[in-house]
Amino acid sequence: MQLMRSAKVHNPNFTVVGDKNVSRIEIAMHYTAHISREGKHMLAEFPDCPGCQTFANSGDEVAEAAREALEGWLEAHLVDGQVPPRPVEHTTAPAGKKIARIDVRPGLAAALQIRWARHDARLSQKAFGERVGVSQQQIAKLENPDENPTLDTLEKVSRALGLHVTLGFEAPERFSIPPVAKVDPVRKVAKRRRT
């Protein structure tokens, strides 16, 4: 087993393995969320996905709410024919926020990887289909976020691009929730009297 050092940007087509450059399509994928408290609620926002944010009632619910919001945002971009931004590894969060890795389900990750690989190769769906040996409709189906391609299909697509498929299993990451800001009751009363 080789140890991998990932580049700063999680580009599915470039990862450093030892001293070799390896092109590949990865199925495991995550985006970074910034988690903060907004009053009684938790806010999850994604710096790599402009406008993608959600609220949850508690810290226990924020991970699932964040995943639903992220996947909905990514799916909307795929369905609309857009190329969603690739995730960037963020190592720090703004003051008062925590970082959380939010995983993307494998079927959606595969659709994103295929869209990115086709876009990087500057190929239309038709041209890509010809290279893979399938119809344009089949490529459109593979880029559909509701599809769940087989590993054999992913291998066929990756070979047509001169890439290989990487599959991995990871334990889910836990993250801590920012604490509720404590208000000094004396200051709160004094503030009310002034207003």
N, C-alpha and C positions, 0 to 999 in steps of 0.2 A: 504494500500500500504506500503510495506517495503522498506526502504532505503538500497541501496547496496553499499558496499565498495569493489571495484575490487582489486584483487591481482595485483602486479606489472606486471606480465606476463599475458596477456589476454588468459589464458588457457580456452577453451570453456567448460572444464569438471570440473573446480574448481572456484568457486566464493564464497566470504564470504558474508553471509546475516545475519546480527546481529552476533550471536555467533555460527551459524550453518554452516556446510559445505554442499553445495548443488551442485549436479552434474547436468549439463544441456547442451543443445545445444543451442547456441545463434544465432539468424539470423542476428542481427545488428552487423556489424564489420567494423573496420577501422584500417588503418596502419598510422604510423607517417612518414611524409615527411619533409626533411630539404629543405627549399626554400632559394635560394640566387640569387644574380645578377651575371651574367657572361657577362660583356660588356653590350651590348644593350638587352640581353636576360635574361630570368628567368630560373634557373635550379632547378628542383625538383629531389631529390634523396632519396631513401628509405634505412635507415640503417639496417632494418631487411631483406631486399631482395637484396643480393649482386648483383651488376651490373644493378639494376633497376634504371634508371634515364631518364629524358627527359628534353627538352628545350621548352620554349614557348616565343612568341614575347612580351607578356605583362603580367602584373599581373592578368588581367582579364581572360586570357587564361590558366594560369598555373594550376589552379585547375582541369580543364577538361583534359588537357594534362597529368597531373600526374595520374588522375584516369584511363585514357586509358592505360598508360604505366604500372601501377600497375596491372590492371586486365589482360592485355596481358601477363605479367610476371607470374602471378599466374596460369592463364589458361594453359600456356605452360608447367609448372611444373606438373599440374594435368594430362594433356593429355599424358605426358611422363611417367606417373606412379609414379612420385616422391611425396614426402610428403613436401609441401612448409612450410617454417618456420611460426610459429605463430607470430602475432604482439605483440610487447612489447610496453608498455606505456612509452614514452620518455618525460621527463619534462623539459629538457634543450637542447639547440642546440649549435653546435660549434659557435665560434665567427663569426659574420657577417651573420649568417643564422637565419631564423625563423622556427618555428615548425608549421606544418599544419596537421590536421587530414584529411585523404583521405578515404572516405567511399567506401566500396566494395558493389556492387549490391547484393541484397538478394539471387538470384539464385546461384551466384558464392559463396557467403558466406555459403550457405547450403551445396554445394558440398565440400567445404573445411572442414566444421565441420564434415561431414560424413567421409571424408578421415581421418581426425585426430582421430575421435572416433574409427574407425576401426583399425587404426594403434596403438592407445593406448591400445586397447583390444588385440592386437597381433593376429588379425584374417585375414585370406585371404578373398578375395571377396566371394569365394564359402562358406567358413565356416560362414561368416557374413550373407550371404543370407539364409543359413539354419537356423540360429538363428532368423532372421527376418521373415522367412517363404516365401521367394521369391528366384528367381533364381540368379545365379552369374551374369548373363547378366543385371538383374534389378539393382543390386548393382553397376555394372560398369556404368550403365545409370545415377544413382543417383550421382555418383562422376564425371560425365561429366559436365564441366563448362557451356555448352550450355543448360542444362536441367533446368527446373523450377518446382521442386517437389511441390506437394500440401502440405498444412499443415497436412492433414490426413496422408500422407506418412511420413512426418517428425516425426509425433507423433508415428507412428508404429515403425520406426527405433529407435527413442529415447527410447521407452519402452523396445525394445529388448536388449538395452545396460544398462538398469536400470537408464536412464536419463530422463529428461523432456525438452520440448521445451520452450524457452523464446522468446517472440516477443515484440518489442518496437518501438516506433516512436520517432525520435529526430529531432530538427531543425538543418538545415545544419550549420556547423561552418564557420565563416568568419576568415580570417587570414590576417595579414598585410604583405606587401611586403617590404623587406629591401630597404632602400633608395639608390639612385644612388650616388656613391662616387663623391663628387665635387672636381674638379681639379682647383687649383689656377692658373688663366691664366698667371700670372707673372712667376711662377715656370715652367709652361709648355714652355713658350718662352725661359727662361733661360736654361732649359734642352735641347731644340732643338739646341741652340747655342753651347753648350758643345759637342754635338755629331757630 
